[in-house]
């Protein structure tokens, strides 16, 4: 059995660890509230934008007007996957869950998959597993602006227009609640037209032109979807980290209590043995 000094040293170490995890829990809780507010506020906009663009793509057009490149569906020979994870760990099973979900998606495909990864955790996982990583983006702020994700969106759009990829999917952690974050993979390109009833397919008169409007609207749609995916991921990360640090703090407290009980038993045994030695010595002198 360890000595009393070793047990006390271990108790102090665990208590210090508990102080660190408690501080990290408080920091994550502060960031979590802001991140959750951003994700929930942006969700109606992202969903409505997707609905509007899908309805716009379903409207009839003149025969002389070509289909916009981002609306063109073609035979899938290459898939591009935008994988978004945190840069850091200490957020429970979020990173492993996201990476496992993406790995299962890649294994189900019958065509090559190239990766654009955002975050160190997915970068490390994909490099270790030998995947085709085309680009890496790290050190994303926990208060991202739309401009921060524009380089990612521009790369995705350029690859699709250049026929370097035939489908684009985005993988991220969708925030459900403080305790629940779901890994999701959504198709980003091509934009799938909605199934509209005949009465809703009225067609539109575009000003200035159909092509000019879609050239502006569709890239903005891609940028907004990627930006919202990052907001959802940040909300999931901070929520998972707060819960993980709270559990770690409680575990540290329980371990310190158990070790304190053991230390008291060891101390009591030591005192008892010393008393027995004194009694035995006194009896021997008599």
C-alpha positions in Angstrom: 0.0 0.0 0.0 1.3 3.5 -0.7 2.6 5.6 2.1 0.7 8.4 3.7 2.9 11.0 2.0 2.4 9.5 -1.4 -1.4 9.4 -0.9 -1.4 13.1 0.2 0.7 14.1 -2.7 -1.7 12.3 -5.1 -4.7 14.1 -3.4 -3.1 17.5 -4.0 -2.4 16.6 -7.6 -6.0 15.5 -8.2 -7.3 18.7 -6.5 -5.1 20.9 -8.7 -6.4 19.0 -11.8 -10.0 19.6 -10.5 -9.3 23.3 -10.3 -8.0 23.4 -13.9 -11.1 21.5 -15.2 -13.4 23.7 -13.2 -11.8 26.8 -14.8 -12.1 25.3 -18.2 -15.7 24.4 -17.5 -16.5 28.1 -16.7 -14.7 29.4 -19.8 -16.5 26.9 -22.0 -19.9 27.8 -20.4 -19.3 31.5 -21.2 -18.4 30.7 -24.8 -21.1 28.2 -25.1 -23.9 30.7 -24.5 -22.6 33.0 -27.2 -22.0 30.1 -29.7 -25.4 28.6 -29.1 -27.1 32.0 -29.6 -25.2 32.4 -32.9 -26.1 28.9 -34.2 -29.7 29.1 -33.3 -30.1 32.7 -34.6 -28.5 31.7 -38.0 -30.4 28.4 -38.4 -33.8 29.9 -39.7 -31.8 32.1 -42.2 -29.8 29.1 -43.5 -32.9 26.9 -43.8 -35.0 29.6 -45.5 -32.1 30.4 -47.9 -31.9 26.8 -48.8 -35.6 26.6 -49.4 -35.6 29.8 -51.6 -32.6 28.6 -53.7 -34.2 25.1 -54.2 -37.5 26.7 -55.2 -35.7 29.0 -57.6 -33.8 26.1 -59.2 -37.1 24.3 -59.7 -38.7 27.1 -61.7 -39.0 26.7 -65.5 -36.6 28.7 -67.6 -36.3 29.6 -71.2 -34.7 27.1 -73.5 -32.0 29.6 -74.5 -30.9 30.0 -70.9 -28.2 27.5 -69.8 -28.4 25.7 -66.5 -26.1 27.4 -64.0 -22.9 25.3 -63.2 -23.9 25.0 -59.5 -27.3 23.5 -60.5 -25.9 21.0 -63.0 -26.1 17.4 -61.9 -23.8 14.9 -63.6 -22.4 11.4 -63.3 -20.6 11.2 -60.0 -16.9 10.2 -60.6 -15.4 12.2 -57.7 -16.8 13.3 -54.4 -15.5 16.2 -52.3 -16.1 16.2 -48.6 -15.7 19.3 -46.5 -15.0 18.0 -43.0 -15.3 20.5 -40.0 -14.0 19.6 -36.5 -12.5 21.6 -33.6 -8.8 22.4 -33.4 -8.6 21.2 -29.8 -9.7 18.1 -27.8 -11.0 17.9 -24.2 -14.6 18.0 -25.6 -15.7 14.5 -24.8 -16.4 12.1 -27.7 -17.3 14.8 -30.2 -14.2 14.6 -32.3 -14.1 10.8 -32.4 -17.8 10.7 -33.3 -17.4 13.2 -36.2 -14.4 11.3 -37.5 -16.0 7.9 -37.2 -19.1 9.2 -39.0 -17.0 10.6 -41.9 -15.0 7.4 -42.1 -18.1 5.3 -42.5 -19.4 7.7 -45.2 -16.1 7.4 -47.1 -16.2 3.6 -46.9 -19.7 3.5 -48.4 -18.6 5.3 -51.5 -17.7 3.6 -54.7 -15.8 6.6 -56.2 -12.7 8.5 -55.0 -13.3 11.1 -52.2 -11.0 14.1 -51.7 -11.1 16.1 -48.5 -11.1 19.7 -47.5 -10.6 19.7 -43.7 -11.2 22.5 -41.2 -9.7 21.9 -37.8 -6.6 20.0 -36.5 -8.5 17.0 -35.2 -9.9 16.0 -38.6 -6.6 16.9 -40.3 -4.7 14.5 -38.0 -7.2 11.7 -38.4 -7.4 12.0 -42.2 -3.6 12.2 -42.6 -3.1 9.1 -40.4 -5.8 7.2 -42.4 -4.1 8.1 -45.7 -7.0 10.0 -47.2 -6.6 12.5 -50.1 -6.5 15.8 -48.2 -6.6 18.7 -50.7 -6.6 21.6 -48.3 -6.3 22.3 -44.6 -7.8 25.2 -42.6 -6.9 25.6 -38.9 -7.0 28.2 -36.2 -10.6 29.3 -36.9 -11.8 31.8 -34.4 -14.6 30.9 -32.0 -16.3 34.1 -33.2 -16.1 33.6 -36.9 -17.2 36.1 -39.5 -18.5 35.2 -43.0 -15.3 36.5 -44.5 -13.4 33.8 -42.5 -15.1 31.0 -44.5 -15.1 32.7 -47.9 -11.7 31.1 -49.0 -13.2 27.6 -48.2 -16.4 28.4 -50.2 -14.4 29.8 -53.1 -12.3 26.6 -53.3 -15.4 24.4 -53.2 -17.2 26.4 -55.9 -14.1 26.6 -58.1 -13.5 22.8 -57.9 -17.2 22.1 -58.8 -17.2 24.5 -61.7 -13.9 23.2 -63.0 -15.4 19.6 -63.0 -12.7 18.5 -60.5 -15.5 17.1 -58.4 -19.1 16.0 -59.1 -20.6 16.2 -55.7 -19.8 18.2 -52.6 -20.8 17.2 -49.1 -20.2 19.0 -45.8 -19.7 17.2 -42.5 -20.0 18.9 -39.1 -21.5 18.6 -35.6 -25.1 19.8 -35.5 -26.1 21.4 -32.2 -29.2 19.8 -30.6 -28.8 20.6 -26.9 -26.1 21.1 -24.4 -25.8 17.4 -23.9 -26.5 16.2 -27.5 -24.5 17.0 -30.7 -25.3 15.0 -33.8 -22.7 14.3 -36.5 -24.3 15.1 -39.9 -23.3 15.0 -43.5 -25.3 17.1 -45.9 -25.0 17.5 -49.7 -23.9 21.0 -50.6 -23.5 20.7 -54.4 -25.2 20.3 -56.8 -28.2 22.3 -55.4 -31.2 20.0 -55.6 -34.4 21.7 -57.0 -37.5 21.4 -54.9 -40.5 19.3 -56.0 -43.0 22.0 -56.7 -46.7 21.6 -57.6 -47.7 22.8 -61.0 -49.4 25.9 -59.6 -46.1 27.0 -58.0 -44.0 26.6 -61.2 -45.0 30.0 -62.5 -41.5 31.1 -63.7 -39.9 34.4 -63.0 -38.9 37.5 -65.0 -35.3 38.3 -64.0 -33.9 41.8 -63.9 -31.1 42.3 -65.0 -30.8 38.6 -66.3 -31.3 35.1 -65.1 -27.6 34.3 -65.3 -26.4 37.5 -63.6 -28.7 37.0 -60.6 -27.8 33.3 -60.2 -24.1 34.2 -60.5 -24.5 36.3 -57.4 -27.2 34.3 -55.4 -25.8 30.8 -55.7 -22.2 31.5 -54.5 -23.7 33.4 -51.6 -25.8 30.4 -50.8 -22.8 28.1 -50.6 -20.9 30.7 -48.5 -23.8 31.0 -46.1 -24.2 27.2 -45.7 -20.5 26.7 -44.9 -20.6 29.6 -42.5 -23.6 28.2 -40.7 -22.0 24.7 -40.5 -19.1 26.3 -38.7 -21.4 28.0 -36.3 -23.1 24.8 -35.5 -19.8 23.1 -35.0 -18.6 25.8 -32.6 -21.8 25.5 -30.5 -21.4 21.7 -30.4 -17.7 22.0 -29.4 -18.3 24.4 -26.5 -21.3 22.5 -25.2 -19.4 19.2 -25.3 -16.4 20.7 -23.7 -18.4 22.2 -20.8 -20.1 18.9 -20.1 -16.8 17.0 -20.4 -15.0 19.4 -18.0 -17.9 19.3 -15.5 -17.7 15.5 -15.5 -14.0 15.7 -15.1 -14.3 18.1 -12.1 -16.9 15.8 -10.4 -14.6 12.7 -11.0 -11.7 14.6 -9.5 -13.7 15.5 -6.5 -14.8 11.9 -6.0 -11.3 10.5 -6.4 -10.0 13.1 -3.8 -12.7 12.0 -1.4 -11.9 8.3 -1.8 -8.2 9.0 -1.4 -8.8 11.1 1.7 -10.7 8.1 3.2 -7.8 5.8 2.4 -5.3 8.3 3.8 -7.3 8.4 7.1 -7.2 4.6 7.3 -3.4 4.6 6.6 -2.9 7.2 9.3 -5.1 5.4 11.8 -3.2 2.1 11.1 0.1 4.0 11.6 -1.0 5.5 14.9 -2.3 2.1 16.0 1.0 0.4 15.2 3.0 3.1 17.0 0.8 2.6 20.1 1.2 -1.1 20.0 5.0 -0.6 19.8 4.9 1.7 22.8 2.7 -0.7 24.8 4.9 -3.7 23.8 8.1 -1.8 24.8 6.5 -0.8 28.1 5.4 -4.4 28.8 8.9 -5.7 28.0 10.5 -3.3 30.5 8.1 -4.5 33.2 
